[in-house]
Amino acid sequence: MNLEKRVKSNNIPSHIAIILDGNGRWAKKRKLPRTFGHKVGAENLKKTAINCSKLGIKVLSVYAFSTENWSRPKEEVDYLMKLPLEFEKSYKGNFKEYDIKVIFSGRRDRFSKDNIELLNKIEEKTKDRTGLILNVCFDYGSYTEMLEATKQISKLYKDGKLELDDINEELFSNHLYTKDLPKLDLLIRTSGEQRISNFLLWQLAYSELYFTKKLWPEFNNKQLLIAIDDYQKRNRTYGGLKEKK
């Protein structure tokens, strides 16, 4: 049985997250500007979303721009701020064909008015689609996400809308950006780095981690299948002693 057939015949993860790492290094190896690496990386993200859709994956969360990325060179940040334009093109094109819904997770107060309107427009135009959900984490940081959730819950408690005993894991999860998404099954990081980088820290509690040396622009459908195949071979115990059948 070939790799694709084997993957499709086994347990497909509902929710995959990817740290899209290595665009700059990919470009540098080819003596090209870092911005060109991001351009190729954006195209690869579109292909990967479609490949995930074909496999029956329900949610793909991607780390597109972190709260720390603002410290990068202005030229690079300015280019990355144009990424929503790529999603605008996609939701009208291939994403429409595959019924892909696009949502954005993260802060919005630091974007330009035009970018905020564009993010809202893309979400509105794709909200009724029932295929893969592409969750683009843009100006996202897990510390910020959890602090905001804590502030919201604290205000509810202060206003007398919550009792102390009402505060539990489920309530906290319901105040995160990902509140409407299934639990995260698999995190993939490209480029060979083996760290989480402030991404989905709460959601990663029982997720499987997969690291590949491939740079993000090199991460193709075969690499995706290899990652899922590796995930399918693991024994997820969730802290227990469940034996793999």
C-alpha positions in Angstrom: 0.0 0.0 0.0 1.5 3.4 -0.9 1.9 6.2 1.6 -1.2 8.2 0.6 -3.5 5.2 0.7 -2.1 4.1 4.0 -2.7 7.5 5.5 -6.2 7.8 4.2 -7.1 4.3 5.5 -6.1 5.2 9.1 -7.1 7.8 11.7 -6.9 11.2 10.1 -6.2 14.0 12.7 -9.1 16.5 12.9 -6.9 19.5 13.7 -3.3 20.0 12.6 -1.2 23.1 13.4 2.0 24.1 11.5 4.7 26.5 12.5 5.7 27.8 9.1 9.4 28.2 9.7 12.3 28.6 7.2 11.1 31.0 4.6 14.0 33.4 5.2 16.6 30.7 5.2 15.2 29.1 2.1 15.6 32.5 0.3 19.1 33.1 1.8 20.3 29.7 0.5 19.3 30.9 -3.0 20.7 34.4 -2.5 17.2 35.9 -2.7 15.5 38.5 -0.5 13.7 37.2 2.6 10.5 38.7 1.3 10.7 36.3 -1.7 10.9 33.4 0.7 7.7 34.6 2.3 6.0 34.9 -1.1 6.9 31.3 -1.9 5.9 30.3 1.6 2.4 31.9 1.1 1.9 29.9 -2.1 2.9 26.7 -0.3 0.4 27.5 2.4 -2.4 27.6 -0.2 -1.3 24.2 -1.6 -1.1 22.7 1.9 -4.6 23.9 2.8 -6.0 22.2 -0.3 -4.0 19.0 0.4 -5.4 19.0 4.0 -8.9 19.5 2.6 -8.5 16.5 0.3 -7.4 14.3 3.2 -10.5 15.2 5.2 -8.7 17.2 7.9 -11.2 19.6 9.6 -8.9 22.4 10.8 -5.5 23.6 9.7 -4.0 26.3 12.1 -0.9 28.1 10.9 1.5 30.4 12.6 1.7 33.1 10.0 2.9 36.1 12.1 3.7 36.2 15.8 3.3 39.0 18.3 7.2 39.0 18.4 7.6 39.3 14.6 7.0 43.1 14.8 10.7 43.4 15.8 11.8 42.1 12.4 13.2 44.6 9.7 10.5 47.1 8.5 10.7 45.9 4.9 9.9 42.3 6.0 7.1 43.3 8.3 5.6 45.5 5.6 5.6 42.6 3.2 4.1 40.2 5.8 1.3 42.7 6.4 0.3 42.1 2.7 -0.4 38.4 3.4 -4.2 38.9 3.9 -4.3 40.1 0.2 -3.1 36.6 -0.7 -6.0 35.0 1.2 -8.4 37.4 -0.4 -7.3 36.1 -3.8 -7.6 32.5 -2.6 -11.0 32.6 -1.0 -12.4 33.7 -4.4 -10.4 31.0 -6.3 -9.2 27.6 -5.2 -10.4 27.9 -1.7 -13.9 28.4 -3.0 -13.7 25.3 -5.1 -12.8 23.3 -2.0 -15.3 25.1 0.3 -12.4 26.3 2.6 -13.4 28.7 5.4 -10.8 31.2 6.5 -10.6 32.6 10.0 -7.9 34.8 11.7 -6.7 34.3 15.3 -4.8 37.0 17.2 -4.7 40.7 18.0 -6.2 43.1 15.5 -5.6 46.4 17.2 -2.1 46.9 15.7 -3.2 46.5 12.1 -4.0 49.2 9.6 -7.7 50.0 9.2 -7.6 48.6 5.6 -6.1 45.3 6.9 -8.7 45.0 9.7 -11.5 45.5 7.1 -9.9 42.9 4.8 -9.7 40.3 7.6 -13.3 40.9 8.5 -14.3 40.7 4.9 -12.6 37.4 4.3 -14.1 35.9 7.4 -17.6 37.2 6.5 -17.4 35.9 2.9 -16.3 32.4 3.9 -18.3 32.0 7.2 -20.9 29.6 5.7 -18.4 27.2 4.1 -18.4 23.7 5.5 -15.0 22.4 4.3 -11.6 22.7 5.9 -11.2 25.6 8.4 -8.0 27.5 7.7 -7.1 29.2 11.0 -4.5 31.8 10.2 -2.8 32.9 13.4 -1.8 36.5 12.6 -0.3 38.8 15.3 -0.8 35.8 17.5 1.0 34.9 20.7 -0.1 32.3 23.2 0.9 34.4 26.2 -1.3 37.3 24.9 -4.2 34.9 24.2 -4.1 33.4 27.7 -3.8 36.8 29.4 -6.8 38.1 27.4 -8.8 35.1 28.4 -7.8 35.6 32.1 -8.9 39.3 31.9 -12.3 38.4 30.4 -13.0 35.8 33.0 -11.8 38.1 35.8 -14.2 40.8 34.6 -17.1 38.3 34.6 -16.2 37.3 38.2 -15.9 40.9 39.3 -19.3 41.8 37.7 -20.9 38.9 39.6 -21.6 36.9 36.5 -19.4 34.0 37.7 -18.7 32.1 40.9 -15.2 31.1 41.7 -16.1 27.5 41.4 -17.4 28.1 37.8 -13.9 28.7 36.6 -12.5 25.5 35.1 -10.6 24.3 32.1 -13.6 24.3 29.9 -14.5 27.9 30.8 -10.9 29.0 30.1 -10.8 27.2 26.8 -14.1 28.9 25.8 -12.4 32.3 26.1 -9.5 31.5 23.8 -9.3 32.4 20.1 -9.7 28.7 19.3 -12.9 28.2 21.3 -15.0 27.0 18.4 -12.3 24.6 17.0 -11.7 20.9 17.8 -8.8 19.9 20.1 -5.4 20.0 18.5 -4.1 16.6 17.5 -0.8 17.3 15.8 1.7 20.2 15.7 4.3 20.2 12.9 7.3 22.5 12.8 9.4 22.9 9.8 13.1 24.0 9.4 14.7 21.7 12.0 14.0 24.0 15.0 12.6 22.1 18.0 10.7 24.6 20.0 7.1 25.8 20.3 7.8 29.6 20.1 4.7 30.8 22.0 2.2 29.0 19.7 -1.0 27.4 21.0 0.5 26.6 24.4 -2.8 25.7 26.1 -4.1 23.8 23.1 -0.9 21.7 22.8 -1.4 19.9 26.2 -2.0 16.4 24.7 -1.0 17.1 21.1 1.6 15.1 19.2 4.7 17.0 18.0 6.5 16.4 14.7 9.7 18.2 13.7 11.1 18.1 10.2 14.3 19.6 8.8 12.5 20.7 5.6 12.2 24.4 5.3 8.6 25.6 4.9 8.8 26.3 1.1 10.1 22.7 0.7 7.3 21.1 2.8 5.1 19.5 0.1 2.3 17.0 0.1 4.6 14.0 0.6 6.1 15.7 3.7 2.6 16.2 5.0 1.7 12.6 4.5 4.9 11.5 6.2 4.1 13.6 9.2 0.5 12.2 9.4 1.8 8.7 8.9 4.2 9.2 11.9 1.3 10.6 14.0 -0.9 7.5 13.1 1.8 5.2 14.5 1.9 6.8 17.9 0.0 5.5 21.0 -1.9 8.5 22.4 -2.5 7.7 26.1 -3.6 11.2 27.3 -1.8 10.5 30.6 -3.2 6.9 30.9 -1.8 3.5 30.0 -3.9 2.8 26.9 -2.3 0.1 24.7 -2.2 0.6 21.0 -4.2 -2.1 19.2 
